[in-house]
């Protein structure tokens, strides 16, 4: 029995000694758009932990879409525990031509650069080597952009499925482009959508089709670090919404209480738009209109925060027609993910809309078949969506090991 306790004491002492001499940094990777598997496999001299309170270094990523179609990354290296006095930030960009592997390799490069001070502080200075490109190896001239900061996206997709008594098809196509600079943001998008459902019941064949086309164009001007102005236009048609043809033009202004330069971390904005809208209908509407020109206004208040404790996005939007403000709608949206305490997080998502502006409804109404097949829009005073979730994890604080066997 004495030998047993002696052996246990030696094992405990060896474990404590190993922990004391361990030079690996405990790292919490806080990135929602990273290839965490590759990062954990290739980043050495760190131990990844699953909760931020267990970390020596909290890697907090802020990611925004940049003008080239890639991403603008900012990594905060937040020291904790004995590294609490260390806090660094590194920024870099990726572009749309880079593969996923190239993007992750660049992320790894900047993670290693940011961790240098922490490794040195942790006693690894003798194991670190630094190399710097010579001036002649570095192209100091700004590369000429043959596209003049324009980027485009083309997309086509479709799916088909069915069985003996039913078959379904869906087709969508879109083209979009944008030219984004610090002073101006111009965007356009056009697309078509077609859905078809066929149901066979005995000798009867019931067909449901939805078709729509659209074009949207916007041009936003940066006035200063808090104010923006823009022009927003659109046109299209929709069988489901009874629009044979529509167009709208809305100038607008927006004020951000925080500088736009930190919009990825926090925003509190107020915006207002007003302008004409023309509608031509397939069926005469409940207001006995075949076509009409109206003026519409909308106001929005929105907030967005992303910090160590989690993220929160909310918006309140009001819109109405000027000739009759009782024809209005009010929408509330919220998306949040909050870390409450170690290992426990709360996730809330929701939307609620009050609708009193359905001027496009057909005076003919809709048959039961059209309602069930969703061929025509019908009156609805409200719509909503909600989801609630909690997540709690416990056990070993380390999650460095990657085992990808039978992942397919």
C-alpha positions as CSV (number, residue, x, y, z in Angstrom):
1,X,0.0,0.0,0.0
2,X,2.9,2.4,0.8
3,X,4.4,1.7,-2.6
4,X,1.1,2.4,-4.2
5,X,0.8,5.9,-2.6
6,X,4.5,6.5,-3.4
7,X,4.0,5.8,-7.1
8,X,0.9,8.0,-7.2
9,X,2.9,10.8,-5.6
10,X,5.6,10.4,-8.2
11,X,3.1,10.4,-11.0
12,X,1.4,13.5,-9.7
13,X,4.7,15.3,-9.2
14,X,5.8,14.4,-12.7
15,X,2.5,15.8,-14.1
16,X,2.8,19.1,-12.2
17,X,6.4,19.4,-13.3
18,X,5.5,18.8,-16.9
19,X,2.7,21.4,-16.7
20,X,5.1,23.9,-15.2
21,X,7.7,23.5,-17.9
22,X,5.2,23.4,-20.8
23,X,6.0,26.2,-23.1
24,X,2.9,25.9,-25.3
25,X,0.5,28.8,-25.3
26,X,-3.2,28.0,-24.6
27,X,-5.1,29.7,-27.4
28,X,-8.8,30.3,-28.0
29,X,-9.5,30.6,-31.7
30,X,-12.5,33.0,-32.1
31,X,-13.1,32.9,-35.9
32,X,-16.4,32.1,-37.5
33,X,-15.1,31.9,-41.1
34,X,-11.7,30.1,-40.6
35,X,-10.7,26.6,-41.6
36,X,-10.1,25.6,-38.0
37,X,-9.1,22.1,-38.8
38,X,-6.1,23.2,-40.9
39,X,-5.1,25.9,-38.4
40,X,-5.1,23.4,-35.5
41,X,-3.1,20.9,-37.6
42,X,-0.4,23.3,-38.7
43,X,0.0,25.8,-35.9
44,X,2.7,24.4,-33.5
45,X,3.7,25.4,-30.0
46,X,0.1,26.1,-29.0
47,X,-2.7,24.2,-27.3
48,X,-6.1,25.1,-28.4
49,X,-8.8,25.4,-25.7
50,X,-12.5,25.3,-26.1
51,X,-13.4,28.2,-23.8
52,X,-11.9,31.7,-23.8
53,X,-11.5,31.9,-20.1
54,X,-8.9,29.0,-20.2
55,X,-6.7,30.7,-22.8
56,X,-3.4,32.5,-22.5
57,X,-4.2,34.3,-25.8
58,X,-7.7,35.0,-27.2
59,X,-7.5,35.3,-31.0
60,X,-10.5,37.5,-31.8
61,X,-11.2,37.8,-35.6
62,X,-13.2,40.6,-37.2
63,X,-14.0,39.9,-40.9
64,X,-15.6,42.1,-43.5
65,X,-16.1,41.7,-47.2
66,X,-13.7,43.9,-49.2
67,X,-14.1,45.6,-52.6
68,X,-12.2,42.9,-54.4
69,X,-14.7,40.2,-53.4
70,X,-12.4,38.8,-50.8
71,X,-12.2,39.5,-47.0
72,X,-10.6,42.1,-44.8
73,X,-9.4,40.5,-41.6
74,X,-8.4,42.0,-38.3
75,X,-7.0,39.8,-35.6
76,X,-6.8,41.0,-32.0
77,X,-4.3,39.1,-29.9
78,X,-5.8,39.6,-26.4
79,X,-3.4,38.4,-23.7
80,X,-4.9,36.8,-20.6
81,X,-3.6,35.6,-17.2
82,X,0.2,36.3,-17.1
83,X,0.0,37.8,-20.6
84,X,-2.7,40.3,-19.7
85,X,-0.5,43.3,-20.5
86,X,0.0,42.2,-24.1
87,X,-2.6,43.2,-26.7
88,X,-1.8,43.5,-30.4
89,X,-3.8,43.9,-33.6
90,X,-2.9,42.8,-37.1
91,X,-4.8,43.4,-40.3
92,X,-4.6,41.9,-43.8
93,X,-6.7,41.2,-46.9
94,X,-7.6,38.3,-49.1
95,X,-9.0,38.5,-52.7
96,X,-11.6,36.5,-54.6
97,X,-8.9,34.8,-56.7
98,X,-7.3,33.1,-53.7
99,X,-8.1,29.5,-53.1
100,X,-9.3,28.3,-49.6
101,X,-5.9,26.9,-49.0
102,X,-4.1,30.2,-49.9
103,X,-6.5,32.1,-47.6
104,X,-5.9,29.8,-44.7
105,X,-2.1,29.9,-45.2
106,X,-2.3,33.7,-45.1
107,X,-4.3,33.5,-41.9
108,X,-1.7,31.2,-40.4
109,X,1.1,33.6,-41.4
110,X,-0.5,36.5,-39.5
111,X,-1.4,34.3,-36.5
112,X,2.3,33.3,-36.2
113,X,3.4,36.9,-36.5
114,X,1.0,38.0,-33.8
115,X,2.0,35.3,-31.4
116,X,5.7,36.2,-31.6
117,X,5.6,38.4,-28.5
118,X,3.7,35.8,-26.5
119,X,6.1,33.0,-27.5
120,X,9.1,35.2,-26.5
121,X,7.4,36.1,-23.2
122,X,6.8,32.4,-22.7
123,X,10.5,31.5,-23.0
124,X,10.8,30.4,-26.7
125,X,13.0,33.3,-27.9
126,X,15.9,30.9,-28.7
127,X,13.6,28.8,-30.9
128,X,12.3,31.7,-33.0
129,X,14.0,32.8,-36.3
130,X,13.0,35.8,-38.4
131,X,13.7,36.5,-42.1
132,X,12.9,39.6,-44.1
133,X,12.7,40.0,-47.8
134,X,15.3,42.2,-49.5
135,X,14.1,45.4,-51.0
136,X,14.8,44.1,-54.5
137,X,12.5,41.1,-53.8
138,X,9.6,43.4,-52.9
139,X,7.5,45.1,-55.6
140,X,7.0,48.6,-54.2
141,X,4.9,49.8,-57.1
142,X,1.2,49.6,-56.7
143,X,-0.2,47.0,-59.1
144,X,-2.3,48.4,-61.9
145,X,-5.9,47.3,-61.7
146,X,-7.3,46.5,-65.2
147,X,-10.8,46.1,-63.7
148,X,-10.7,49.6,-62.0
149,X,-12.0,48.1,-58.7
150,X,-14.9,46.3,-60.4
151,X,-15.8,42.8,-59.3
152,X,-18.6,40.5,-60.8
153,X,-20.4,37.4,-59.9
154,X,-22.3,35.0,-62.1
155,X,-24.5,32.3,-60.6
156,X,-26.8,29.6,-62.1
157,X,-28.3,26.8,-60.1
158,X,-31.2,24.4,-60.4
159,X,-32.6,21.2,-58.9
160,X,-35.0,18.6,-59.9
161,X,-36.7,15.8,-58.0
162,X,-39.9,13.8,-58.1
163,X,-41.7,10.5,-57.9
164,X,-44.5,8.8,-59.7
165,X,-47.2,11.2,-58.5
166,X,-45.3,14.5,-58.3
167,X,-42.2,16.3,-59.7
168,X,-40.5,19.5,-58.9
169,X,-38.0,21.8,-60.6
170,X,-36.3,25.0,-59.5
171,X,-34.1,27.3,-61.5
172,X,-32.3,30.5,-60.4
173,X,-29.9,32.7,-62.3
174,X,-28.2,35.9,-61.3
175,X,-25.6,38.5,-62.3
176,X,-24.1,41.0,-59.9
177,X,-21.3,43.6,-59.9
178,X,-19.9,46.2,-57.7
179,X,-17.3,48.9,-57.7
180,X,-16.3,49.8,-54.1
181,X,-13.9,52.6,-53.0
182,X,-13.6,54.6,-49.8
183,X,-15.7,57.3,-51.3
184,X,-18.3,55.4,-53.3
185,X,-20.1,52.1,-53.4
186,X,-21.9,51.2,-56.6
187,X,-23.7,47.8,-56.9
188,X,-26.2,46.1,-59.2
189,X,-27.9,42.8,-59.3
190,X,-30.2,41.1,-61.7
191,X,-31.8,37.7,-61.7
192,X,-34.6,35.4,-62.7
193,X,-36.3,32.7,-60.7
194,X,-38.7,29.9,-61.8
195,X,-40.3,27.2,-59.7
196,X,-42.6,24.5,-61.1
197,X,-44.5,21.8,-59.2
198,X,-46.6,19.1,-60.9
199,X,-49.0,16.9,-58.9
200,X,-50.7,13.9,-60.4
201,X,-54.0,12.6,-58.9
202,X,-55.6,9.9,-61.0
203,X,-56.2,11.4,-64.4
204,X,-55.8,15.0,-63.1
205,X,-52.6,17.0,-63.3
206,X,-52.2,20.1,-61.1
207,X,-49.4,22.5,-62.0
208,X,-48.1,25.3,-59.8
209,X,-45.6,27.8,-61.2
210,X,-43.8,30.8,-59.7
211,X,-41.8,33.2,-61.9
212,X,-40.1,36.4,-61.1
213,X,-37.4,38.8,-62.5
214,X,-35.6,41.7,-60.8
215,X,-33.0,44.3,-61.2
216,X,-31.6,46.4,-58.4
217,X,-29.1,49.3,-58.6
218,X,-27.6,51.3,-55.7
219,X,-25.0,54.1,-55.5
220,X,-23.8,55.2,-52.0
221,X,-21.6,58.1,-51.4
222,X,-19.4,58.6,-48.3
223,X,-19.9,62.1,-47.0
224,X,-17.7,61.8,-43.9
225,X,-16.9,59.2,-41.2
226,X,-20.5,59.3,-39.9
227,X,-22.8,60.3,-42.8
228,X,-23.7,58.6,-46.0
229,X,-26.1,59.3,-48.9
230,X,-27.4,57.0,-51.6
231,X,-29.8,56.4,-54.4
232,X,-31.6,53.0,-54.6
233,X,-33.6,51.8,-57.6
234,X,-35.2,48.6,-58.7
235,X,-37.6,47.1,-61.2
236,X,-39.0,43.6,-62.0
237,X,-42.1,41.5,-62.0
238,X,-43.6,38.7,-59.8
239,X,-46.6,36.4,-60.7
240,X,-47.0,35.4,-57.0
241,X,-47.1,39.1,-55.8
242,X,-49.4,40.2,-58.7
243,X,-46.8,42.5,-60.2
244,X,-46.8,42.5,-64.0
245,X,-44.2,45.3,-63.8
246,X,-42.8,47.6,-61.1
247,X,-40.1,50.2,-60.6
248,X,-39.0,52.4,-57.7
249,X,-36.5,55.1,-57.0
250,X,-35.5,56.1,-53.5
251,X,-32.8,58.6,-52.4
252,X,-31.7,58.0,-48.8
253,X,-29.4,59.2,-46.0
254,X,-27.7,57.2,-43.1
255,X,-26.0,58.3,-39.9
256,X,-23.7,56.0,-38.0
257,X,-23.0,57.0,-34.4
258,X,-19.7,55.2,-34.6
259,X,-17.1,55.8,-37.3
260,X,-17.6,53.5,-40.3
261,X,-14.0,52.4,-40.0
262,X,-14.9,50.2,-37.0
263,X,-18.3,49.0,-38.5
264,X,-17.2,45.3,-38.2
265,X,-17.0,45.7,-34.4
266,X,-19.9,48.0,-33.7
267,X,-22.5,50.1,-35.4
268,X,-25.6,52.1,-34.4
269,X,-27.2,53.5,-37.5
270,X,-30.3,55.5,-38.5
271,X,-31.4,55.7,-42.1
272,X,-34.3,57.2,-44.1
273,X,-35.4,56.7,-47.7
274,X,-38.2,58.3,-49.7
275,X,-39.3,58.1,-53.4
276,X,-41.8,57.1,-56.0
277,X,-42.9,53.6,-56.9
278,X,-44.9,52.5,-59.9
279,X,-46.9,49.2,-60.0
280,X,-48.7,47.6,-62.9
281,X,-50.7,44.5,-61.9
282,X,-51.8,41.2,-63.5
283,X,-55.2,41.3,-61.8
284,X,-57.1,44.4,-60.6
285,X,-56.3,44.9,-56.9
286,X,-58.5,45.1,-53.9
287,X,-58.3,48.9,-54.3
288,X,-59.6,48.6,-57.9
289,X,-56.3,49.6,-59.4
290,X,-54.7,48.1,-62.6
291,X,-51.7,50.4,-62.2
292,X,-50.7,53.3,-59.9
293,X,-47.9,55.6,-59.0
294,X,-47.3,56.0,-55.3
295,X,-44.7,57.6,-52.9
296,X,-43.2,55.5,-50.3
297,X,-41.0,56.2,-47.2
298,X,-39.0,54.0,-44.9
299,X,-36.9,54.5,-41.7
300,X,-34.6,52.0,-40.1
301,X,-32.7,51.9,-36.8
302,X,-30.1,49.2,-36.5
303,X,-27.3,48.0,-34.1
304,X,-24.5,45.6,-34.5
305,X,-21.9,44.6,-32.0
306,X,-19.3,41.8,-31.9
307,X,-17.0,41.5,-28.9
308,X,-15.5,38.8,-26.7
309,X,-18.8,38.2,-25.0
310,X,-20.5,37.4,-28.3
311,X,-22.4,39.2,-31.0
312,X,-25.7,41.1,-31.3
313,X,-27.5,42.4,-34.3
314,X,-30.9,44.1,-34.2
315,X,-33.0,46.3,-36.5
316,X,-36.3,48.1,-36.4
317,X,-37.8,49.2,-39.7
318,X,-41.0,51.2,-40.5
319,X,-42.4,51.9,-44.0
320,X,-45.5,53.5,-45.3
321,X,-47.1,55.1,-48.4
322,X,-47.4,58.9,-48.2
323,X,-50.9,59.2,-49.6
324,X,-52.2,57.0,-46.7
325,X,-49.9,56.3,-43.8
326,X,-52.3,53.6,-42.5
327,X,-50.9,51.5,-45.3
328,X,-47.7,50.6,-43.5
329,X,-45.4,47.8,-42.2
330,X,-43.2,47.4,-39.2
331,X,-40.4,44.8,-38.9
332,X,-38.2,43.8,-36.0
333,X,-35.2,41.6,-36.4
334,X,-32.7,40.2,-33.8
335,X,-29.8,37.8,-34.0
336,X,-27.6,37.2,-30.9
337,X,-25.1,34.8,-29.6
338,X,-23.9,35.5,-26.0
339,X,-21.4,33.7,-23.9
340,X,-22.9,33.8,-20.4
341,X,-20.2,31.9,-18.5
342,X,-17.6,29.2,-19.0
343,X,-18.8,26.7,-21.5
344,X,-22.3,28.1,-21.7
345,X,-23.7,30.2,-24.5
346,X,-27.2,31.5,-25.4
347,X,-28.4,31.9,-29.0
348,X,-31.5,33.9,-29.9
349,X,-32.8,34.6,-33.5
350,X,-36.1,36.2,-34.3
351,X,-38.2,38.2,-36.7
352,X,-41.6,39.7,-36.4
353,X,-43.4,41.8,-39.1
354,X,-46.7,43.6,-39.0
355,X,-48.1,44.1,-42.5
356,X,-50.8,46.6,-43.4
357,X,-49.6,47.7,-46.9
358,X,-50.6,44.8,-49.2
359,X,-52.0,47.1,-52.0
360,X,-51.0,44.5,-54.6
361,X,-53.5,41.8,-53.6
362,X,-55.8,40.6,-56.3
363,X,-59.5,41.6,-56.0
364,X,-60.4,38.2,-57.3
365,X,-58.9,36.6,-54.2
366,X,-57.3,33.2,-54.4
367,X,-58.8,29.7,-54.6
368,X,-58.1,27.0,-52.1
369,X,-55.9,25.3,-54.7
370,X,-53.9,28.6,-55.3
371,X,-53.5,29.0,-51.6
372,X,-52.3,25.5,-51.0
373,X,-49.9,25.6,-53.9
374,X,-48.8,29.2,-53.0
375,X,-49.5,30.5,-56.4
376,X,-51.0,33.8,-55.1
377,X,-50.2,36.1,-52.2
378,X,-53.1,36.4,-49.7
379,X,-53.8,38.9,-47.0
380,X,-51.7,38.4,-43.9
381,X,-51.5,40.9,-41.0
382,X,-48.3,39.6,-39.6
383,X,-45.4,37.1,-40.1
384,X,-42.8,35.8,-37.7
385,X,-39.8,33.5,-37.1
386,X,-38.0,32.6,-33.9
387,X,-35.4,30.2,-32.7
388,X,-33.8,29.7,-29.3
389,X,-30.8,27.6,-28.5
390,X,-28.3,27.0,-25.7
391,X,-25.0,25.3,-25.8
392,X,-23.0,23.9,-22.9
393,X,-19.7,22.1,-23.2
394,X,-17.5,20.6,-20.5
395,X,-14.7,18.2,-20.0
396,X,-11.1,18.6,-21.2
397,X,-10.3,22.2,-21.9
398,X,-7.9,21.2,-24.8
399,X,-9.1,20.4,-28.3
400,X,-5.8,20.4,-30.3
401,X,-6.0,16.9,-31.7
402,X,-7.6,16.6,-35.2
403,X,-8.8,13.1,-36.3
404,X,-10.5,13.2,-39.7
405,X,-11.1,9.5,-40.2
406,X,-14.5,8.5,-41.5
407,X,-15.6,12.2,-41.9
408,X,-17.3,11.3,-45.3
